[in-house]
């Protein structure tokens, strides 16, 4: 399985859709250059989420953009999504991998050096690091880790494995994305910067251009990826 392209990771969420329909929004951001889309839905019932995920997967297929489902392994399996993203309080990566098998991608949220040191790199495919900046789209009650916090977490992964695919998340816009890449992220994960803009396709195009330009300057080396498509921790 190929490695995920994390350059512009768009989250679509019915509670933060900016008035856009989720399928239309996903299609627009993919057309604008999103490289990965996540469905995050904390309000719908399971049946509706499966229907939503299937519709999103179909909409993204012509663009070759994978669909990740937040938290819900059952929904990802039922909708034949490309993977799941789990948080520190969600289902553990080992349990998720056991349910999904070797192929679908698993992403993990990380905000501290301790979590980075404990992350099961043999079971997951990428990490979302943050929140980097303050955001209104997710009220976790936790203060942002900032660019310095992002750098420290990235350093843990580099010390463990060289480079491990990572994106910065929370409060990222075209105006502040470059420092996130400079701090070591391979891409940015965004909601409001795309969904709350009238023209989400143009917003995606603008943000993708900023990320691509920053990667030309700060690009980390491509991570070593294991035979099954999952990055594996080097033997110490």
C-alpha positions, 0 to 999 in steps of 0.5 A: 500500500502506498504511503499517505500524502498528508500535504493537505488533509481536509476534515469534513464535519457536519458541525463545522461545514460552513453551510456546505453539504459534506459531499459537495465540500469534499468534492470542492476541496479535492478539486482544489488540491486536498490530498486526504479527507477525513469524515468527523461526525460526532452527531449522526447515528451509525447508519447515517455515518455509513451512508455519509462515508460511502457517499464521500468515498464515491465523490473522492474516487475520481480525484484519487483522494483517500477517505479516513473516518474519525474514531469509528472503525465500524463505520470505516469497515462498513463503508470500505473507507481507506482508514481511520483516525483515532485519538488518545482517548479513542479505541487503541491502535492495536485494537483498531489494527486487529479489526481492520487488518493490515491494509487500511491506514490508521492515524493517531493524534499526538500532542505530547513528547510522552505520547510520541515516545509511546506511539506504536509506530509498527501499527499506525501510518501517520500522526496528527500533531497538535493542536498547534494553534488555537481553534474554534472547531474543536473545544478540547479545553487544552491549550495549543502546543504551539510551534515549539511543541510541534517541533519537540514532538517531531523530534521524538519521532525523528529520534525513534525512526528517522522520519515518520509521516506527520501533519500539524492540526488546529487553527492552521490557515494559508497565513500560518501554514509555512511555519508548521511545515518549517517545524517538521510537519509533512502537511497540514490538517484543516477544517475551518480554513476550507469549510468556512470559506465561500469558495472552498476549492479556491481556499484549498488551492491557496493552502496547498500552494503554501504547503507545497512551496514550504515543503520545497524549502523545508522538506524532510526526507521520505520516511522508511516504509515497511513491506506492508505499507506501515512505517516500522520503528528501526531496531534500537 
